[in-house]
């Protein structure tokens, strides 16, 4: 059996994501709807959601790359 390397996943809540990317709630959800931002995951059975930190980091890196090549 092949060895699997597992990394710890960190879940960010909406306010943490907002601080990290510099957008507020409305623009954040508009980008999710447009398919230009990672979708949140459900946390439990309620309305709570969170984002996978690695996906947010990848999105930020992509935005930096786009801004540098434009």
C-alpha positions as CSV (number, residue, x, y, z in Angstrom):
1,X,0.0,0.0,0.0
2,X,1.3,3.4,-0.9
3,X,2.1,5.9,1.8
4,X,-0.2,8.8,2.1
5,X,0.9,12.1,3.3
6,X,-1.9,13.9,5.1
7,X,-1.8,17.6,5.9
8,X,-4.0,19.2,8.6
9,X,-6.9,21.0,7.1
10,X,-7.8,24.3,8.5
11,X,-11.3,25.7,8.2
12,X,-11.8,29.4,8.1
13,X,-15.1,31.1,9.0
14,X,-16.6,33.9,6.9
15,X,-15.1,36.8,9.0
16,X,-11.7,35.2,8.8
17,X,-12.0,34.9,5.0
18,X,-13.2,38.5,4.7
19,X,-10.2,39.8,6.6
20,X,-7.9,37.6,4.6
21,X,-9.1,38.6,1.1
22,X,-10.2,42.2,1.8
23,X,-13.8,41.7,0.7
24,X,-17.1,42.0,2.7
25,X,-19.9,39.5,2.7
26,X,-21.9,40.7,-0.4
27,X,-19.0,40.7,-2.9
28,X,-17.7,37.5,-1.4
29,X,-21.0,35.7,-2.1
30,X,-21.4,37.3,-5.5
31,X,-18.0,35.8,-6.5
32,X,-19.1,32.4,-5.2
33,X,-22.3,32.6,-7.2
34,X,-20.3,33.7,-10.3
35,X,-17.9,30.7,-9.8
36,X,-14.8,32.9,-9.3
37,X,-14.3,32.1,-5.6
38,X,-14.1,28.7,-3.7
39,X,-17.4,27.5,-2.4
40,X,-17.8,27.0,1.4
41,X,-18.4,23.7,3.0
42,X,-21.3,22.9,5.4
43,X,-20.3,22.6,9.0
44,X,-22.8,20.3,10.8
45,X,-26.6,20.3,10.2
46,X,-27.2,24.1,10.6
47,X,-26.4,27.1,8.5
48,X,-22.8,27.3,9.6
49,X,-20.2,27.2,6.8
50,X,-16.5,27.5,6.4
51,X,-13.8,27.6,3.8
52,X,-10.8,25.4,3.4
53,X,-7.7,27.5,4.1
54,X,-5.7,25.9,1.3
55,X,-8.3,26.8,-1.3
56,X,-8.4,30.4,-0.1
57,X,-4.5,30.5,-0.2
58,X,-4.6,29.2,-3.8
59,X,-7.2,31.8,-4.8
60,X,-5.1,34.6,-3.3
61,X,-2.0,33.3,-5.1
62,X,-4.0,33.2,-8.4
63,X,-5.1,36.8,-7.8
64,X,-1.5,37.9,-7.2
65,X,-0.4,36.2,-10.4
66,X,-3.2,37.8,-12.4
67,X,-2.3,41.2,-11.1
68,X,1.4,40.8,-11.9
69,X,0.9,39.6,-15.5
70,X,-1.9,42.0,-16.5
